[in-house]
C-alpha cells in the first residue's frame, strides 16, 4: 500500500516538470488557426515531450507562404534567412508574441550595429 502511494506521488512530481510551449500553425493564405497569431490563444499552450528543451517561433513573410508556427523543439540560433525568421526560448509560454518581438528587435539592432561598425 505504501509503495503505491509513493509511486503516485513520484509520478505527480515527474510529470509536472515538462516545458510548456504554444504549439500551433497559422498560414495566412488559408486562415487556418488564425488564433495562433500574436498573441496566441491559451488553448495552444501545451506540455512538450521529454526531448524538447526550447519553445520555438518561426515566422514566414514570403508572399503566398506567410504564416506563423509555434512549437516545442531544440534551441535554434535566432535570425532570418530568405524571409523566414526563427527564435527560441526556454521558459513556459515564452514563444508567445512578446518574447519574439524582443528577439527580433535585438537581431535588428545587431545588424544595424554591424553595418555601422563595418562602414565607419
Buried (B, 14 or more C-beta within 10 A) or exposed (E): EEEEEEEEEEEEEEEEEBBBBBBBBBBBEEEEBEEBBBEBEEEBBEBBEEEBEBBBBBBBEEEEEBBBBBBBBEEEEBBBEEEBBBBBBEEBBBBBBEBBEEBBEEBEEEEEEEEEEEEE
